[in-house]
Amino acid sequence: MPSTKSYQQLHEQVAARPGAALRLAKLRKRTLMKVRLFKLCGWLGNRLATITDRKRQDDRG
């Protein structure tokens, strides 16, 4: 059976490497930007669907 490590142990090993703080900060910033973009796309997609539905209703009505 393979041995496992806790997340905390892995995090400490990664954070101990030279330049890790800067790399982790850049990755964190990029991840947050992607999450915001994903949420914005979802919001815009919902708005576009609503607009399309209303346009169809207007065309029928």
C-alpha positions as CSV (number, residue, x, y, z in Angstrom):
1,M,0.0,0.0,0.0
2,P,1.5,3.4,-1.0
3,S,2.3,5.8,1.8
4,T,0.3,9.0,1.8
5,K,1.2,12.5,3.0
6,S,-1.1,15.1,4.4
7,Y,-1.8,18.2,2.4
8,Q,-0.1,20.3,5.1
9,Q,3.1,18.3,4.7
10,L,3.0,18.7,0.9
11,H,2.3,22.4,1.2
12,E,5.2,22.9,3.6
13,Q,7.6,21.1,1.2
14,V,6.4,23.2,-1.8
15,A,6.5,26.5,0.2
16,A,10.1,25.7,1.4
17,R,11.5,25.7,-2.1
18,P,13.3,28.9,-3.3
19,G,11.0,31.3,-5.0
20,A,7.9,29.4,-4.0
21,A,6.2,32.4,-2.4
22,L,6.3,34.3,-5.6
23,R,5.2,31.3,-7.7
24,L,2.3,30.6,-5.4
25,A,1.2,34.2,-5.3
26,K,1.2,34.3,-9.1
27,L,-0.8,31.0,-9.3
28,R,-3.3,32.2,-6.7
29,K,-3.8,35.5,-8.6
30,R,-4.3,33.6,-11.9
31,T,-6.7,31.2,-10.3
32,L,-8.8,34.0,-8.8
33,M,-8.9,35.7,-12.2
34,K,-10.1,32.5,-13.8
35,V,-12.8,32.1,-11.2
36,R,-14.0,35.6,-11.7
37,L,-14.0,35.2,-15.5
38,F,-15.9,31.9,-15.2
39,K,-18.5,33.6,-13.0
40,L,-18.8,36.6,-15.4
41,C,-19.3,34.2,-18.3
42,G,-22.0,32.4,-16.4
43,W,-23.7,35.7,-15.6
44,L,-23.4,36.9,-19.2
45,G,-24.7,33.6,-20.4
46,N,-27.7,33.8,-18.2
47,R,-28.4,37.4,-19.4
48,L,-28.0,36.4,-23.0
49,A,-30.5,33.5,-22.5
50,T,-33.0,35.9,-20.9
51,I,-32.6,38.4,-23.7
52,T,-33.0,35.6,-26.3
53,D,-36.1,34.3,-24.6
54,R,-37.7,37.8,-24.4
55,K,-36.9,38.4,-28.1
56,R,-38.6,35.2,-29.0
57,Q,-41.6,36.1,-27.0
58,D,-41.8,39.5,-28.7
59,D,-41.5,37.9,-32.1
60,R,-44.5,35.6,-31.3
61,G,-46.6,38.2,-29.5
